[in-house]
Amino acid sequence: MLRWHRMCAVFGSILILWVVLTGTGIQLSDMRALLMHAPASDPDMQKMRQWHTGPGNFVVLQWPDYTARPLPSDLNPELALRKTADLARAAVPGAPMKTVELRMAGDTVAGYAQMGDKRLIFDLASGMRLPDRFLPLKPITSDFGSPRQTFKKLHRFVFAGTWAIALGLVGGLAIGFLIVTGSIHFYRLWRARKKIGRASLFWKGGSWWRVLHRWISVGAGVLIVWLIGTGIVLSANNVGQLINLQIKTGSTGKSGETADVSSPIQDADIASFTAVSLAAFNQGHPGTAMKVLRLRYYAGYAQAVIIAADKNTSQLVYNAKTGAPMTLSEPGYPDTYYPTGWEGNQVLKRLHRGDSAGMLGRWLVTLAALSVCYLSISGVVIYLKEWRRRRKSGRGAFIWK
């Protein structure tokens, strides 16, 4: 078993180190932003949150919303949305109204509308159009620069082409193989020691590189299995997306994440959509103010998107006709071609990063990442020391039993 362990380590060493070190770079970039309480505008914070609330053609929440003031409690949303629609139609006669929205522009209640391809925002107190700097931000792209994004592109082998992302899966499987073979080898050693009355899981023997290699493997074993296991599943999901895209569309272009799937909103829709959505929001989140209220049609669904003034600045989406909460993956949504769907892919990311368990999860995954870094580096050191020792006695083979 140890021979197979060495063989995998030798032939996969560069790939394994690359995946481990770049993945740890992503995690450390996240932790730097979280521990330093970086503002929502911080590039790493923006990239960390980029896909949490949907693909580019779905998401509404952007970084200014985290610090924006809530809409006034005495505001009549229906009348304010109607006024926004009237102002927008007067400004761009005949254009289809794709979106109508309320938000704050500084201390001013503003109405935003998209009329065809034209985006407009108004001061609802005066009825005057506001400068474009007050328009809601568009989603950031994959080219948006940040330390986290640099590590992520390296981690996903973006520089080597679209299909090179499969190298991450190969690297993850190689690490998984090392975990299995290393665990079997450790168990055999422990069982032999137990027979002579030395049943401790932690023992000294060999150099400190080797001792710490064993101790960390045992002490952080569960965390390491979690990190690598979720990483393998996440990588397989990403590769599966490319395979599905190629088979079903003939290309790897992710048009489902950017396609315009909106439909025009009619003025007659505003009253009922507003009433149904606010009733659902107030029932589910009593006493919570709103920062944004947007009405739209998305993939045939009448929707209200609410940015709540809660501790997480949550983006909540409701079926504006029924009041039912809506997820990131619904029947009829544009196919993103992930085997797990968009929602499932985001769950896998949260599990892999650890934030599904809050900051505790983040710390545990960071510990796991640093442990895998040490195991990868110490494994190389232990191997080279042993190989040099054997070469001096005339046994220079790179793989041995």
PESUL-V395529 format. One record per backbone hydrogen bond with DSSP energy under -1.0 kcal/mol. NH is the residue of the N-H (numbers start at 1). CO is the residue of the C=O. If there is no record, write none. Layout:
BEGIN
NH,CO ; NH,CO
END
This chain:
BEGIN
5,1 ; 6,2 ; 7,3 ; 8,4 ; 9,5 ; 10,6 ; 11,7 ; 12,8 ; 16,12 ; 17,13 ; 18,14 ; 19,15 ; 20,16 ; 21,17 ; 22,18 ; 23,19 ; 24,20 ; 25,21 ; 26,22 ; 27,23 ; 28,24 ; 29,25 ; 30,26 ; 31,27 ; 32,28 ; 33,29 ; 34,30 ; 35,31 ; 36,32 ; 38,33 ; 42,39 ; 46,42 ; 47,43 ; 48,44 ; 49,45 ; 52,49 ; 54,51 ; 57,257 ; 58,55 ; 59,55 ; 65,62 ; 66,63 ; 71,290 ; 75,72 ; 80,76 ; 81,77 ; 82,78 ; 83,79 ; 84,80 ; 85,81 ; 86,82 ; 87,83 ; 88,84 ; 89,85 ; 90,86 ; 91,87 ; 92,88 ; 95,92 ; 98,114 ; 99,114 ; 100,295 ; 101,112 ; 102,293 ; 103,110 ; 105,108 ; 108,105 ; 110,103 ; 111,122 ; 112,101 ; 113,120 ; 114,99 ; 115,118 ; 116,96 ; 118,115 ; 120,113 ; 122,111 ; 123,128 ; 124,109 ; 127,123 ; 130,121 ; 134,131 ; 135,132 ; 144,141 ; 150,146 ; 151,147 ; 152,148 ; 153,149 ; 154,150 ; 155,151 ; 156,152 ; 157,154 ; 158,153 ; 160,157 ; 161,158 ; 165,162 ; 166,163 ; 167,164 ; 168,165 ; 170,166 ; 171,167 ; 172,168 ; 173,169 ; 174,170 ; 175,171 ; 176,172 ; 177,173 ; 178,174 ; 179,175 ; 180,176 ; 181,177 ; 182,178 ; 183,179 ; 184,180 ; 185,181 ; 186,182 ; 187,183 ; 188,184 ; 189,185 ; 190,186 ; 191,187 ; 192,188 ; 193,189 ; 194,190 ; 195,191 ; 197,194 ; 198,193 ; 211,207 ; 212,208 ; 213,209 ; 214,210 ; 215,211 ; 216,212 ; 217,213 ; 218,214 ; 219,215 ; 220,216 ; 224,220 ; 225,221 ; 226,222 ; 227,223 ; 228,224 ; 229,225 ; 230,226 ; 231,227 ; 232,228 ; 233,229 ; 234,230 ; 235,231 ; 236,232 ; 237,233 ; 238,234 ; 239,235 ; 240,236 ; 241,237 ; 242,238 ; 243,239 ; 244,240 ; 245,241 ; 246,242 ; 247,243 ; 248,244 ; 249,245 ; 255,253 ; 257,254 ; 258,255 ; 259,255 ; 265,97 ; 269,266 ; 273,269 ; 274,270 ; 275,271 ; 276,272 ; 277,273 ; 278,274 ; 279,275 ; 280,276 ; 281,277 ; 282,278 ; 283,279 ; 284,280 ; 285,281 ; 288,285 ; 291,307 ; 292,307 ; 293,102 ; 294,305 ; 295,100 ; 296,303 ; 298,301 ; 299,261 ; 301,298 ; 303,296 ; 304,318 ; 305,294 ; 306,316 ; 307,292 ; 308,314 ; 309,289 ; 310,308 ; 313,310 ; 316,306 ; 318,304 ; 319,324 ; 320,302 ; 323,319 ; 326,317 ; 333,330 ; 341,338 ; 345,341 ; 346,342 ; 347,343 ; 348,344 ; 349,345 ; 350,346 ; 351,347 ; 352,348 ; 353,349 ; 354,350 ; 356,350 ; 357,354 ; 358,355 ; 361,357 ; 362,358 ; 363,359 ; 364,360 ; 365,361 ; 366,362 ; 367,363 ; 368,364 ; 369,365 ; 370,366 ; 371,367 ; 372,368 ; 373,369 ; 374,370 ; 375,371 ; 376,372 ; 377,373 ; 378,374 ; 379,375 ; 380,376 ; 381,377 ; 382,378 ; 383,379 ; 384,380 ; 385,381 ; 386,382 ; 387,383 ; 388,384 ; 389,385 ; 390,386 ; 391,387 ; 392,388 ; 394,391 ; 395,390
END
